[in-house]
Amino acid sequence: MKPKVIILLIVTILALVILLQNTDPTQFQLLFWEIEMSLVVLVLVNLLIGFVLGFVVAKLAGRRPKQKASATDVTD
């Protein structure tokens, strides 16, 4: 197996272990609201938000404006 796949499997297993051990309800405050939910849901929501933000930033950072081709750049 490729090292990237192995690392992904290890991280996934560790995340599942952490999530399954933290099923207690927890209470947190978001601006003016006080919300009570399972810690598993809270962690999953945070992971999802972090993944989406990372994906968006990576896509935006990957965009480079195209440069106009000059006479020296053209090859046949």
C-alpha positions in Angstrom: 0.0 0.0 0.0 1.0 3.6 -0.6 2.2 5.6 2.5 -0.5 8.2 1.9 -3.3 5.5 2.1 -1.7 4.0 5.3 -1.6 7.4 7.0 -5.2 8.1 6.0 -6.3 4.8 7.4 -4.5 5.4 10.7 -5.9 9.0 11.0 -9.4 7.7 10.3 -9.2 4.9 12.9 -7.8 7.4 15.5 -10.7 9.8 14.7 -13.3 7.0 15.1 -11.8 5.9 18.4 -11.9 9.5 19.7 -15.4 10.0 18.5 -16.7 6.8 20.0 -15.2 7.7 23.4 -16.8 11.1 23.5 -20.6 10.5 23.3 -21.6 12.6 26.4 -23.9 15.5 25.9 -22.1 18.8 26.1 -23.3 22.4 26.3 -21.7 25.3 24.5 -22.5 28.9 23.8 -22.6 30.3 20.3 -23.0 34.1 20.4 -26.3 34.5 22.2 -27.5 30.9 21.9 -26.8 28.1 24.4 -26.7 24.7 22.6 -26.6 21.2 24.0 -25.6 18.3 21.8 -23.5 15.2 21.8 -19.8 15.8 21.7 -19.5 13.5 18.8 -21.8 15.7 16.7 -19.8 18.8 17.7 -16.5 17.3 16.8 -17.9 16.0 13.4 -19.3 19.4 12.6 -16.0 21.1 13.4 -14.1 18.5 11.3 -16.5 19.1 8.4 -16.1 22.9 8.7 -12.3 22.6 8.8 -12.3 20.3 5.8 -14.5 22.6 3.7 -12.5 25.7 4.7 -9.2 23.9 3.8 -10.6 22.8 0.5 -11.8 26.2 -0.4 -8.5 27.9 0.6 -6.5 25.3 -1.4 -8.7 25.8 -4.5 -8.4 29.6 -4.2 -4.6 29.5 -3.6 -4.2 27.1 -6.6 -5.6 29.6 -9.1 -3.0 31.6 -10.9 -3.7 34.2 -13.4 -2.7 33.2 -16.9 0.3 35.1 -18.3 0.2 36.3 -21.8 2.5 34.4 -24.1 5.5 36.4 -25.3 7.4 35.8 -28.5 10.2 34.0 -26.6 7.7 31.6 -24.9 6.2 30.3 -28.1 7.7 27.0 -29.3 6.8 24.9 -32.3 
